[in-house]
Amino acid sequence: MSCGSSNKKVTLTLAHTLDTRHVVHLAMEHMASRLHYYSAGSMEIVIYPNGQLGSERELIELLQIGSLAMTKVSTSPLEGFVPEMKLFGIPYLMRDREHFWRVLEGEIGQSLLEKVKVARLKGMGYYDAGSRSFYTTNAPINTPDDLLGNKIRVVNSPTAVSMVQALGGAAAPISWGELYAALQQGVVDGAENNPPSYYLSRHYEIAKYYSLDEHTFVPDIILASLPVWNGLTAQQQQWLSAAMADSVVYQKSLWQEASDHALAQVQAAGTIVSYPDKALFQAKVEPFHRSFDGTVVGEQIVKIKSM
């Protein structure tokens, strides 16, 4: 962050791992535009996409030491810092997109934003990342039994690993940047993600079966470096928060259109899209849900299910 005299421009660096066509990147560009507007040009955001500055884990570490101002990560890698973040990786806990956003915007979601402070991070807000579903190279996943014998790439999250295992598959945490080659070389038989990520990564070129089981709704979270945040004036913090809020509204407005477009494009390219009976998967993970009984996460599960 450039700082110094009160009239010197403040430049915030923001890095992420996604393609520049992704709606998350477009929302970040909108955030930068709104910050320029609110601050009358005295603040700017410079964006480094496509993993130019490292993986999600590496970007979090750069935030912690104040070498990077902001990033976007999935909530999954934050489980190591805030155990309650594993809520988002528990399959079939969120009923639909509306239920998901009630959780994010309510007491549970907002308290989780606050808890990342223990890791020298500032939770700025959530972006929509839709629902995650399985895609595979050899055959569709239409029942839990179809996962038997399949190695599925997951994010680096113990809950994601447990989720695939609960459904009968073998989980393999692999970085996003290495996944295309892993699918191509048969290191894994499939992966799971939302439609825009499946499309923009071109994974559909290899994994042509996309089964929309929608097992999890895992949000993206925008993080700021707590050291950088604390170095801003109260007015600058207010401007940045306002720009962030505007970008959330903008990103949500783009998400469904991007998801529908991605599905249309992969189907046009030959992907076989199926819609499994979710009840079969839901029944399979009930013991996994019960494994959290008597814990703080178990209490949150009860609250979420009752919403």
Stockholm file with secondary structure:
# STOCKHOLM 1.0

chainA/1-307         MSCGSSNKKVTLTLAHTLDTRHVVHLAMEHMASRLHYYSAGSMEIVIYPNGQLGSERELIELLQIGSLAMTKVSTSPLEGFVPEMKLFGIPYLMRDREHFWRVLEGEIGQSLLEKVKVARLKGMGYYDAGSRSFYTTNAPINTPDDLLGNKIRVVNSPTAVSMVQALGGAAAPISWGELYAALQQGVVDGAENNPPSYYLSRHYEIAKYYSLDEHTFVPDIILASLPVWNGLTAQQQQWLSAAMADSVVYQKSLWQEASDHALAQVQAAGTIVSYPDKALFQAKVEPFHRSFDGTVVGEQIVKIKSM
#=GR chainA/1-307 SS CCCCSTTSCEEEEEECSSCTTSHHHHHHHHHHHHHHHHTTTSEEEEEECTTTTCCHHHHHHHHHTTSCSEEEEESGGGGGTCGGGGGGGSTTCSCSHHHHHHHHHSHHHHHHHHHGGGGTEEEEEEECCCCEEEEESSSCCCSGGGGTTCEEEECSCHHHHHHHHHTTCEEEECCHHHHHHHHHTTSCSEEEECHHHHHHTTGGGTCCEEEEEEEECCCEEEEEEHHHHHTSCHHHHHHHHHHHHHHHHHHHHHHHHHHHHHHHHHHHTTCEEECCCHHHHHHHHHHHHHTTTTSHHHHHHHHHHHC
#=GC SS_cons         CCCCSTTSCEEEEEECSSCTTSHHHHHHHHHHHHHHHHTTTSEEEEEECTTTTCCHHHHHHHHHTTSCSEEEEESGGGGGTCGGGGGGGSTTCSCSHHHHHHHHHSHHHHHHHHHGGGGTEEEEEEECCCCEEEEESSSCCCSGGGGTTCEEEECSCHHHHHHHHHTTCEEEECCHHHHHHHHHTTSCSEEEECHHHHHHTTGGGTCCEEEEEEEECCCEEEEEEHHHHHTSCHHHHHHHHHHHHHHHHHHHHHHHHHHHHHHHHHHHTTCEEECCCHHHHHHHHHHHHHTTTTSHHHHHHHHHHHC
//
